[in-house]
Amino acid sequence: METSLWSKVVQRALDRGILSETTPKVFIYHLDKLQNTWKQLFDAFPPKTLHTFALKACPVKGVLSLAFSYGFGAECASIGEVYLAKSFGCPSERIVFDSPVKTMKDLKLALDDEIYINADNFQELEKIQQLLRENEEELCNKQVRVGLRINPQIGSGLIQETSTASAQSKFGVPLKEKLEEIVECFQRYSFLKGIHVHVGSQGCTWELLEQGIRAGVDLLVQLRERFPERLQTLDIGGGLSADYDGVSQGASFEEYVSRLERVAPELFDSSLQLITEFGRRLCAKAGIFVSRVEYTKQSGNRNIVLCHIGADNFLRPVYLPKNWKHRILVLDKQGGNKLLDGREYPMIEQDIAGPLCFSGDIFATGRLLPRCEPGDWLVVLDSGAYTLSMYSRHTSQWVSAVYGFHENSNEPFQLLKKEESPEELIRFWS
């Protein structure tokens, strides 16, 4: 069913010239699938919850503008993402600024705009205090909202690089080592209003997510006993994995809430402002990347397919292939699925190689697929998150266009981001 759907999408893109020999690559988001996932999230949590969209997963204007109009806020991991969120329609009061490396200038901008700041460490809290003292007259009428990120130090998930709750993690204040100092900070800084805990993203087990949030809740309860009027917010981050191996969406929002109600019922206290920061789980499954097969060759008994699927858009699968693997569809020149159209295509092991100028730019090694031929189309499934947002400028490849797709529409395609022009590329390096 899923492969048939994406084959039809590619066929319609070919009919409209969105894909062609001269436009050999594109991202496409199925907007109906996208919004269906968002509805599942909003239906699962209490209505008062602030759901922020993690911009690092997909900072495309067309996707973010749709998300903000749907009701999302923005989780920003840099001041650049703050500018994007504001420019694309997110109100400042719905922005959460999470960067672990904020400058004084960054913090001043956030304070000026009354953006919620999750401070990463004690030194950052002192910087905020300094800014409030030095700009007392300017900021005295501003709503200052700051949370403190804690690291529950409960261990890593299945993927070390995306886990943030190990004992040595660079993120947050280590809870087990600095509990007394954390309590002292809430005594010292009256602007502290909340706690932030996020244990990682892909590869985090239910148990890890539950333990992390339980640790955050325990700290919040302890602090609320001492500062009952001040502690208003608990940011539980994101963390639900997407399913890259099959057609399911991945971990269910409904099941997640059900589990949290059992292990941390205090989360659902009506006096508490709950914040989430999902990213991958919101958009990975709704996106595909399509590339034309330009050439095929044999070398050293390997079947090599040369195409536009490489480390420019797929950094993690190229550099960490054991942890990141996407499914691939092989379509013929007209967009027909080579596994479904009734013709006999031999299944052979093939290396899917990208366009960048280094030998390691291999997206998949020895993948068993129908034999690829020049002019075929490869579809990388589940490409809607942490692909274009991690783009590499190595060899200055053009940045692909991004389209949205509505299944039941006379005009099914919507341009979400145009393809990069030569002038824009030159401007980037100038």
C-alpha positions in Angstrom: 0.0 0.0 0.0 2.7 2.5 1.0 4.9 1.6 -2.0 1.9 2.0 -4.3 1.1 5.4 -2.9 4.6 6.8 -3.3 4.9 5.3 -6.8 1.7 7.3 -7.8 3.1 10.4 -6.2 6.3 10.1 -8.3 4.3 9.5 -11.5 2.2 12.6 -10.9 5.4 14.6 -10.2 6.8 13.3 -13.5 3.6 14.3 -15.3 3.9 17.9 -14.0 7.6 18.2 -14.7 8.6 18.4 -11.1 10.9 15.5 -11.8 12.7 15.2 -15.1 16.1 14.7 -16.5 16.9 18.3 -15.8 15.3 18.3 -12.3 16.7 14.9 -11.1 16.1 15.2 -7.3 13.4 16.5 -5.0 11.9 16.2 -1.5 8.2 15.5 -1.3 6.1 15.7 1.9 2.7 14.0 2.0 0.8 16.8 3.7 -2.2 14.6 4.6 0.0 12.1 6.4 1.9 14.9 8.1 -1.2 16.5 9.5 -2.7 13.1 10.5 0.4 12.5 12.7 0.0 16.0 14.2 -3.6 15.3 15.1 -2.6 12.1 16.9 -0.2 14.2 19.1 -2.7 16.9 19.9 -5.5 14.4 20.6 -3.2 12.4 23.0 -2.1 15.2 25.4 -4.2 17.6 27.5 -5.4 20.6 25.5 -3.3 23.0 27.6 0.0 21.4 26.5 2.3 23.5 24.4 3.6 21.3 21.6 6.7 22.8 20.0 8.1 21.7 16.7 11.8 20.9 16.8 13.1 23.1 13.9 16.4 21.0 13.7 14.3 18.2 12.3 12.9 20.1 9.4 13.3 23.9 9.1 11.5 24.2 5.7 9.3 27.3 5.6 6.4 25.6 4.0 6.3 22.8 6.6 6.9 25.1 9.6 4.3 27.7 8.5 1.7 24.9 8.2 2.8 23.6 11.7 2.5 27.0 13.3 -1.0 27.6 11.8 -1.9 24.1 13.1 -1.1 25.2 16.7 2.6 24.3 17.2 5.1 26.4 18.9 8.8 26.3 18.0 11.7 24.5 19.7 14.9 26.3 18.7 18.4 25.0 19.1 20.1 28.2 17.9 19.4 31.9 17.6 19.2 31.3 13.8 16.3 28.9 14.4 14.7 31.6 16.6 14.8 34.0 13.6 13.4 31.3 11.3 10.5 30.6 13.7 9.6 34.3 14.0 9.9 34.9 10.3 7.7 31.9 9.5 4.9 32.9 11.7 5.5 31.6 15.3 4.6 34.1 18.0 7.5 34.8 20.5 5.4 33.5 23.4 5.3 30.0 21.8 9.1 29.8 21.1 11.4 27.7 23.4 15.1 28.5 23.1 17.2 25.5 23.9 20.7 26.0 22.6 23.5 24.8 24.9 25.8 27.6 23.6 23.9 30.9 23.9 25.8 34.1 23.7 25.0 37.3 25.7 23.6 38.7 22.4 21.4 35.6 22.0 20.1 35.8 25.5 19.4 39.5 25.3 17.3 39.0 22.1 15.3 36.2 23.8 14.7 38.3 26.9 13.6 41.3 24.7 11.1 39.1 22.9 9.8 37.4 26.0 10.9 34.0 24.6 11.0 31.0 27.0 14.6 30.1 27.6 15.8 26.7 28.8 19.2 27.5 30.4 21.8 24.7 30.0 24.0 25.4 33.0 24.8 27.5 36.0 27.0 29.9 34.2 24.2 30.7 31.7 21.9 31.5 34.6 24.5 34.0 35.9 24.6 35.6 32.4 20.9 36.0 32.4 21.1 37.6 35.9 23.8 39.9 34.6 21.6 41.0 31.7 18.6 41.6 33.9 20.8 43.8 36.2 22.4 45.7 33.4 19.2 46.3 31.5 16.8 46.6 34.5 14.9 49.7 33.1 14.6 48.1 29.7 13.5 44.7 30.9 11.5 45.5 34.0 8.2 45.2 32.2 9.1 42.1 30.3 7.9 38.7 31.1 11.0 36.7 31.9 10.5 33.0 31.6 13.5 30.7 32.2 13.7 26.9 32.8 16.8 24.9 33.8 17.8 21.8 31.8 18.7 18.9 33.9 20.5 15.7 32.9 18.9 12.8 34.9 22.1 10.7 34.2 20.1 7.5 33.6 22.2 6.2 30.7 22.1 6.1 26.9 19.6 4.7 24.4 20.4 2.4 21.5 22.2 5.2 19.6 24.9 6.9 21.6 25.1 10.0 19.3 21.4 10.9 19.9 21.3 10.1 23.6 21.5 13.0 26.0 21.1 11.4 29.5 24.4 9.6 29.9 26.6 10.5 32.9 28.9 12.4 30.7 26.4 14.1 28.4 27.2 17.7 27.3 23.6 18.7 27.9 22.1 20.1 31.1 23.1 20.1 34.7 23.9 16.6 36.1 21.1 15.9 38.5 22.8 13.2 40.6 26.0 15.3 41.1 24.5 18.7 41.5 21.1 18.4 43.2 22.0 20.8 46.1 23.3 23.4 43.7 20.2 23.1 41.6 18.0 23.8 44.6 20.3 26.7 45.5 19.8 28.2 42.0 16.1 28.2 42.3 16.6 30.0 45.6 19.0 32.5 44.1 17.3 33.3 40.7 13.7 34.3 41.0 13.3 34.3 37.2 13.6 30.4 37.2 10.1 29.1 36.4 10.6 25.5 35.2 12.5 22.3 34.6 13.6 20.9 31.2 14.4 17.2 30.8 15.1 15.5 27.4 16.9 12.1 27.3 17.4 11.9 23.5 15.6 11.0 20.3 15.9 8.0 18.0 16.8 4.8 19.9 15.4 5.8 23.3 13.4 3.0 24.9 10.1 3.4 26.8 11.9 2.8 30.0 14.6 5.4 29.4 11.9 8.0 28.5 9.9 7.2 31.6 12.9 7.2 33.9 14.0 10.6 32.6 10.6 12.2 33.0 10.1 10.7 36.4 13.4 12.2 37.5 12.3 15.6 36.2 8.9 15.3 38.0 10.5 14.3 41.3 12.7 17.4 41.1 9.8 19.6 40.2 7.7 18.3 43.1 10.6 19.0 45.5 11.0 22.5 44.2 7.3 23.3 44.2 7.2 22.5 47.9 9.7 25.3 48.5 8.6 27.7 45.7 4.9 26.9 45.2 4.0 30.0 43.3 6.9 30.0 40.9 7.4 26.6 39.5 4.9 26.6 36.6 6.5 24.6 33.7 7.9 21.2 32.9 9.4 20.7 29.4 9.6 16.9 28.7 11.4 17.3 25.4 10.7 14.8 22.6 12.3 11.4 22.2 9.8 9.1 20.5 11.4 7.1 17.7 10.2 6.9 14.1 10.0 3.5 12.4 12.5 3.3 9.6 12.1 -0.4 9.1 8.4 -0.6 8.2 5.1 1.2 7.5 4.1 1.9 11.1 4.5 5.5 12.3 6.6 4.4 15.3 6.0 4.8 19.0 2.4 5.9 19.6 1.6 9.3 21.2 -1.4 7.7 22.8 0.6 4.9 24.4 3.2 7.4 25.5 0.6 9.5 27.4 -0.9 6.3 28.8 2.5 5.3 30.2 3.2 8.8 31.6 -0.1 8.8 33.4 1.0 5.6 35.2 4.6 6.6 36.0 4.3 10.4 36.4 0.6 11.4 37.0 1.8 14.7 38.4 2.5 15.8 34.8 -1.2 16.2 34.2 -1.8 18.6 37.1 -3.9 21.4 35.6 -1.8 24.0 37.3 1.3 22.8 35.4 2.3 24.1 31.9 3.5 21.0 30.0 5.8 21.5 27.0 6.8 18.9 24.4 9.6 19.2 21.7 8.9 16.5 19.1 10.6 16.6 15.7 11.5 13.4 13.9 8.3 11.7 15.0 6.3 14.6 13.6 7.6 14.5 10.0 10.0 11.7 9.2 7.4 9.2 7.8 5.6 11.8 5.7 8.6 12.7 3.5 10.5 11.0 0.7 13.6 12.0 -1.3 13.5 11.1 -5.0 16.6 10.8 -7.2 17.2 9.9 -10.8 19.7 7.1 -11.5 22.3 8.8 -13.7 24.7 5.9 -14.2 25.4 2.3 -13.3 28.8 0.5 -13.3 30.6 -2.6 -12.1 33.9 -2.4 -10.2 35.6 -5.0 -8.1 32.6 -7.4 -8.4 30.4 -4.6 -7.0 27.3 -3.3 -8.8 27.4 0.5 -8.3 24.5 2.9 -8.8 25.4 6.5 -9.2 22.7 8.9 -8.2 21.9 12.0 -6.1 21.5 10.2 -2.8 24.6 11.1 -0.8 26.0 12.7 2.3 24.8 16.2 1.2 21.2 15.2 2.3 21.9 12.0 4.2 24.8 12.6 6.6 23.9 10.1 9.2 23.2 7.1 6.9 26.5 7.7 5.1 28.7 8.2 8.1 26.8 5.9 10.6 25.2 3.3 8.4 24.9 0.8 11.2 22.5 3.1 13.1 20.7 4.8 10.2 19.2 2.8 7.4 16.3 4.0 5.1 14.2 1.8 2.9 14.6 2.3 -0.9 12.0 1.9 -3.7 13.2 1.4 -7.3 10.9 2.8 -9.9 11.2 2.7 -13.7 11.5 5.7 -15.9 7.7 6.2 -15.8 7.6 5.9 -12.0 6.3 2.3 -12.0 7.4 0.1 -9.1 9.8 -2.5 -10.4 8.5 -5.0 -7.8 4.9 -4.6 -8.7 4.5 -4.0 -12.4 4.5 -7.7 -13.4 7.8 -7.6 -15.3 10.8 -9.7 -14.3 13.6 -7.6 -12.8 16.4 -9.5 -11.2 17.1 -8.7 -7.6 20.8 -8.1 -7.1 23.0 -6.6 -4.5 23.8 -3.0 -5.4 25.7 -0.1 -3.8 23.8 3.2 -3.9 26.5 5.9 -4.3 26.1 9.6 -4.1 27.5 12.6 -5.9 30.1 13.9 -3.4 33.8 13.7 -4.1 34.9 11.2 -1.6 34.9 7.4 -1.7 32.8 7.1 1.5 29.8 8.8 -0.1 27.8 5.5 -0.2 24.2 5.6 1.0 23.7 1.9 1.0 26.1 -1.0 0.5 25.1 -4.4 -0.9 21.4 -3.6 -0.8 19.2 -6.2 -2.5 17.1 -4.3 -5.0 15.7 -4.7 -8.5 18.4 -4.1 -11.0 18.8 -0.3 -11.5 19.2 1.3 -14.9 20.0 4.8 -16.0 16.8 6.9 -16.0 15.2 4.9 -13.2 14.0 6.7 -10.0 15.1 5.8 -6.5 12.8 6.8 -3.6 14.3 7.0 -0.2 11.4 6.5 2.3 11.0 8.2 5.7 13.2 11.1 4.6 11.1 13.9 6.2 13.4 14.6 9.2 17.1 15.2 9.8 18.0 15.1 6.1 17.8 18.5 4.4 18.2 20.1 7.9 21.7 18.5 8.1 22.7 19.5 4.6 26.4 19.4 3.8 27.8 22.0 1.4 30.7 19.7 0.3 31.2 20.1 -3.4 28.4 22.8 -3.5 25.6 20.6 -4.8 22.3 22.4 -5.5 19.9 22.3 -2.6 16.8 20.4 -3.8 13.3 21.8 -4.1 10.8 20.7 -1.5 7.1 20.0 -2.5 4.0 19.2 -0.5 1.5 16.7 -1.9 -2.2 16.6 -1.3 -3.7 13.3 -2.3 -7.3 14.4 -3.2 -6.7 17.6 -5.0 -6.8 18.9 -8.6 -3.6 20.7 -7.9 -1.8 18.1 -5.7 1.6 19.7 -5.5 2.5 22.8 -3.5 6.0 24.3 -3.6 7.3 24.5 0.0 10.9 25.5 -0.9 12.3 26.3 -4.3 15.5 24.7 -5.7 18.6 26.7 -5.0 19.8 28.9 -7.9 23.4 29.5 -9.0 23.1 33.0 -7.7 22.0 31.8 -4.2 24.9 29.3 -4.1 27.4 32.1 -5.1 25.9 34.3 -2.4 26.4 31.6 0.2 30.1 31.4 -0.4 30.6 35.2 -1.0 
